[in-house]
Amino acid sequence: MGEPQAAATLRLLTLTLIGLLIALVVSWTLSAGLSAGRAVLALVLILPLCAPLRGLVRRERRTYAWATLCVIPYFVMGLTESVANPHGRLWSGACLALALLLFVALIAYLRATRPR
């Protein structure tokens, strides 16, 4: 039995948004120049997004549920930076938007795949 079309679309959207958020955080961190410290910071910042990837690819509903918690740091980071750093509002706004979209996509997938 295959995955319903809506769930498959939401799964693809979720994985795409995670990839975009990872790319944004890495490029944001390294935008001021490449150094060992910034590379380590970028790696540390993307770890919460990498943690649920295996379960998301395998369509594990429990992973989609707890992955919503992994999005909170990016929401907080985007919100904090948009208030505290006027020069970084473009980056922080993009981070905030992607984090919110990812959160909504994760919840939508859970709703689309809930047991009847």
C-alpha positions as CSV (number, residue, x, y, z in Angstrom):
1,M,0.0,0.0,0.0
2,G,1.5,3.3,-1.1
3,E,1.6,6.7,0.6
4,P,-1.3,9.0,-0.1
5,Q,-0.5,11.8,-2.6
6,A,-1.0,14.6,0.0
7,A,1.4,12.9,2.4
8,A,4.0,12.3,-0.3
9,T,3.8,16.0,-1.3
10,L,4.1,17.1,2.3
11,R,7.0,14.7,2.9
12,L,8.9,16.2,-0.1
13,L,8.1,19.7,1.0
14,T,9.4,18.9,4.5
15,L,12.7,17.5,3.2
16,T,13.1,20.4,0.8
17,L,12.5,23.0,3.6
18,I,15.0,21.3,5.9
19,G,17.6,21.4,3.1
20,L,16.8,25.1,2.5
21,L,17.1,25.9,6.2
22,I,20.4,24.0,6.4
23,A,21.7,25.9,3.4
24,L,20.5,29.2,4.8
25,V,22.1,28.7,8.2
26,V,25.4,27.6,6.7
27,S,25.6,30.5,4.2
28,W,24.5,33.0,6.9
29,T,27.2,31.7,9.3
30,L,29.9,31.7,6.6
31,S,28.8,35.0,5.0
32,A,31.3,37.0,7.0
33,G,34.2,34.8,5.8
34,L,35.4,31.3,6.1
35,S,37.4,30.3,9.2
36,A,37.7,27.2,11.3
37,G,35.6,28.8,14.1
38,R,32.8,29.8,11.7
39,A,32.9,26.3,10.1
40,V,32.5,24.7,13.5
41,L,29.7,27.1,14.4
42,A,27.9,26.3,11.2
43,L,28.2,22.6,11.9
44,V,26.9,23.0,15.5
45,L,24.0,25.1,14.2
46,I,22.8,22.5,11.7
47,L,23.0,19.5,14.0
48,P,19.4,19.8,15.3
49,L,18.2,19.7,11.7
50,C,20.4,16.7,10.8
51,A,19.1,14.6,13.8
52,P,15.7,13.7,12.4
53,L,16.7,13.3,8.8
54,R,16.9,9.5,8.8
55,G,13.5,9.1,10.3
56,L,12.0,11.7,8.0
57,V,13.3,9.9,4.9
58,R,11.9,6.6,6.3
59,R,8.5,8.2,6.9
60,E,8.4,7.5,10.6
61,R,5.5,9.5,12.1
62,R,7.1,9.7,15.5
63,T,10.1,11.4,14.0
64,Y,7.9,14.0,12.3
65,A,6.3,14.6,15.7
66,W,9.6,15.2,17.6
67,A,11.2,17.0,14.7
68,T,8.9,19.9,15.4
69,L,11.0,20.5,18.5
70,C,14.1,20.7,16.4
71,V,12.7,23.7,14.5
72,I,12.3,25.9,17.6
73,P,15.9,27.0,17.9
74,Y,15.8,28.4,14.3
75,F,12.6,30.2,15.0
76,V,14.1,31.7,18.2
77,M,17.4,32.6,16.4
78,G,15.5,34.3,13.5
79,L,13.3,36.2,15.8
80,T,16.1,37.3,18.1
81,E,18.4,38.3,15.3
82,S,15.6,40.3,13.5
83,V,15.1,42.3,16.6
84,A,18.7,42.7,17.8
85,N,20.6,43.0,14.5
86,P,19.0,45.5,12.0
87,H,21.7,44.7,9.4
88,G,20.9,41.0,9.5
89,R,17.2,41.3,9.0
90,L,17.2,39.7,5.6
91,W,19.0,36.6,6.8
92,S,17.0,36.4,10.0
93,G,13.7,37.0,8.2
94,A,14.5,34.2,5.8
95,C,15.4,31.9,8.7
96,L,12.2,32.8,10.6
97,A,10.1,32.2,7.5
98,L,11.7,28.9,6.7
99,A,11.4,27.7,10.3
100,L,7.7,28.6,10.4
101,L,7.1,26.9,7.0
102,L,9.0,23.8,8.1
103,F,7.0,23.6,11.4
104,V,3.7,23.9,9.5
105,A,4.8,21.3,7.0
106,L,5.7,18.8,9.7
107,I,2.3,19.3,11.4
108,A,0.5,19.0,8.1
109,Y,2.3,15.7,7.4
110,L,1.2,14.4,10.8
111,R,-2.3,15.4,10.1
112,A,-2.3,13.8,6.6
113,T,-1.0,10.5,7.9
114,R,-2.9,10.1,11.1
115,P,-4.5,6.8,11.6
116,R,-8.2,6.6,10.9
